Amino acid sequence: AAIGFGTDPDLQVDLIADLDLVNATRGVTQVPGLHNASRAFLFQDIEREIHAAPHVTEKLIQLFRNKSEFTFLATLQQKAATSGVILSIRELEHSYFELESSGLRDEIRYHYRFNGKTRTEVFPYRLADGQWHKIAVSLSASHLLLHVDCNRIYERVIDPPEMNLTPESNLWLGQRNRRHGFFKGVIQDVKIIFIPNGYITQCPNLNRTCPTCSDFLSLVQGIMDLQELLAKMTAKLNYAETRLSQLEDCHCEKTCQVNGVIYRDKDSWVEDDHCRNCTCKSGIVECRRMSCPPLECPPDALPVHVESQCCKVCKAKCIYGGKVLAEGQRVLTKSCRECRNGVLVKVTETCPPLNCSEDDHVLPENQCCSVCRGHDFCAEGHGCGENSECKNWNTKATCECKNGYLAVQGDSAYCEDIDECAAKMHYCHANTVCVNLPGSYRCDCVMGYVRVDDFSCTEHDECGSSEQSCDDNAICTNTVRGHSCTCKPGYVGNGTVCRAFCEEGCRYGGTCVAPNKCACPSGFTGSHCEKDIDECAEGIIECHNHSRCVNLPGWYHCECRSGFHDNGSYSLAGESCVDIDECALKTHTCWNDSACVNLAGGFDCLCPSGPSCTGDCPHEGGLKRNGQVWTLRDDRCSVCSCKDGRIFCRRTACDCENPSADLFCCPECDTRVTSQCLDQSGHKLYRSGDNWTYSCQQCRCLEGEVDCWPLLCPNLNCEYTAVSEGECCPHCVSDPCLADNITYDISKTCLDGYGVPRLSGSVWTMAGSPCTTCKCKNGNVCCSVDLECLHNN
């Protein structure tokens, strides 16, 4: 794929060239780049639409589907303290690959999808500082590398991103979509390269030292493919052994009776009237048209059918105007002529009047009289045999063999029966015997077996006994190997286990307990569990007085107040919040002779007497006088004061009536229309300073710019975690089959239904249940049913 530091053009997408930014007219201007000869583009803070053309998107989709590793490269200069999306590959609200830089929180965010759910990786880094930076994001299966300015900043193992992009996906450069995520700054050298360690093309001095994660997974996949092949061969062998054990040793002879004559099995006779050879086979009469020898006519003759003869004979042909006519065929010249013994003979034929307009007149092939369009040629009589059917065309009729019959020597007028049993063209399953019939066949049950359907028989009626294992909400049906279970209407599953189905779904992890009836989890309510219960506002929850209640979608959290911290037990109601002893930890600010006295949630400085007992406060290596007020150097929105050796800091009070209010510190006072923000749906307008929650992210509007970051979730000390549908934060689960996030240990294997060992992470289809998929999760077999497959089958 790569030679030296060059890259195969088929394995890369050069977005600067493919998006034709040189000819972009709105929102993008070409400017000098990082290097003298480089082309760079200034993305301005106005509405724009910089997205890929269909042919570029199609190439990108194919590369993502066929490759398991890629690298996104760019060189950029982002305006300081701004936020924006560098690149987004998405379908509507679903991001398959999105790289975002937030100058408001000094973060780089990577958004992607895993198992149909949105995932976000956050990397603390200040990219929006007004300086030039080279950035490279490399993905190899579940292994992510982030390089900035040729330095490896982060390396993580993440959930494997979905690479199967939908045809409706599109690529946006410098924005999330038409309305949101506008990048402000200069971008150049933007590429997506589908080779291992693609960051080397940006930084040639960085060497590849280890195989990539994709290299290792390719080896594992090879082992899984061999396991799958072994499982299929084992299944075929078991089936073959079953068939061999059920072969019949003998059959009773069956006779045939035709016109009062009895023929024994395998007897043959000739029916002169129909030119057919007939044979008695297991009580069924099978007749085949007499085999005609190959007919080789001289150059001046053609094979034609003659009355009272079974086989075609050679008759002299006629030629008129380059058209070849066989015996009996006619041509219309100035008069009607018919081919007889190689000579065109004039014939007199009176054409009947036609009841249609002249535009609808049609001259049939090899005839002299016109007919009306749609004429029934088959009704005039045809030479189709008993096993073929006449079919009308525009200017003629032809013969076609019926289903189950085959043309004799290529002549569809005469067709013979296909022996589906002998040709292995039947669908008779185990415990049946194939019996050929004219144009068809049937499957007879072996003695002692009960019919299941037209093609299968079973030994026992398991549905009528206690042997069946169907769910109470399933329908039992006898099958060849026992029985099958199908869920009743309103329920879905594999039949052994059926669960209720709710058409509109149960949101936020709700459970469908009966057809179209939801049981909501704690924290949600509504007919479809669509409403979040604010436990804090409604007074449902009482947190310990050392903590305060924080509402989150579907749950709440008792967060320790200032001056308290958790003792490590993380109790739900906040009882684990204990006082921080600032005096013992030396984190107080008492100065000189003043004595630190610990208080609940804080401390106090007592100064009994002495010349050094001034009440001054140490701050950032200096000294603030008692009573002094100042603004923090790194935060102009915070005001601090020194009082009796203690420093108190607070946010600047906002007086929106004051025309000189600092809008940076008081965004809620910013009433300018340009500072307002539309939410992600484009329907709701927020003022500068407003906060809201969207898709498990905390969002804020600041001077017309929307910035979102993942909601903070509590740390969980458990082996397996899962995120319920509609919830944002994971919770502990004991069953690995329910886990969303699991690290596979390939040394822990599972046995499938055929006893074949499977590596952890392997996926296979359950034997006898094509809609059930199983996966090995660290020694545990976890199976699930594909609902769409069940509906289609």
Beta strands, then each sheet from edge to edge (+ up, - down):
strand 1: 2-3
strand 2: 6-7
strand 3: 12-14
strand 4: 28-32
strand 5: 39-43
strand 6: 69-78
strand 7: 83-91
strand 8: 94-102
strand 9: 107-114
strand 10: 117-124
strand 11: 132-140
strand 12: 143-148
strand 13: 151-157
strand 14: 170-173
strand 15: 185-193
strand 16: 256-258
strand 17: 261-263
strand 18: 268-271
strand 19: 276-281
strand 20: 284-289
strand 21: 301-304
strand 22: 313-316
strand 23: 318-320
strand 24: 323-325
strand 25: 330-332
strand 26: 336-340
strand 27: 343-346
strand 28: 361-362
strand 29: 371-372
strand 30: 388-392
strand 31: 397-401
strand 32: 405-408
strand 33: 411-417
strand 34: 432-437
strand 35: 440-445
strand 36: 450-451
strand 37: 457-458
strand 38: 474-479
strand 39: 482-487
strand 40: 491-493
strand 41: 498-500
strand 42: 511-514
strand 43: 517-519
strand 44: 524-525
strand 45: 531-532
strand 46: 547-552
strand 47: 555-560
strand 48: 564-566
strand 49: 577-579
strand 50: 595-599
strand 51: 602-606
strand 52: 617-619
strand 53: 622-624
strand 54: 629-631
strand 55: 638-643
strand 56: 646-651
strand 57: 677-678
strand 58: 685-686
strand 59: 691-694
strand 60: 697-702
strand 61: 705-710
strand 62: 721-722
strand 63: 731-732
strand 64: 750-751
strand 65: 757-758
strand 66: 763-765
strand 67: 772-777
strand 68: 780-785
sheet 1: 1+ 2-
sheet 2: 3+ 15- 5+ 4-
sheet 3: 3+ 15- 6+ 11- 12+ 13-
sheet 4: 10+ 9- 8+ 7- 14+
sheet 5: 16+ 17-
sheet 6: 18+ 19- 20+
sheet 7: 21+ 22-
sheet 8: 23+ 24-
sheet 9: 25+ 26- 27+
sheet 10: 28+ 29-
sheet 11: 30+ 31-
sheet 12: 32+ 33-
sheet 13: 34+ 35-
sheet 14: 36+ 37-
sheet 15: 38+ 39-
sheet 16: 40+ 41-
sheet 17: 42+ 43-
sheet 18: 44+ 45-
sheet 19: 46+ 47-
sheet 20: 48+ 49-
sheet 21: 50+ 51-
sheet 22: 52+ 53-
sheet 23: 54+ 55- 56+
sheet 24: 57+ 58-
sheet 25: 59+ 60- 61+
sheet 26: 62+ 63-
sheet 27: 64+ 65-
sheet 28: 66+ 67- 68+
end
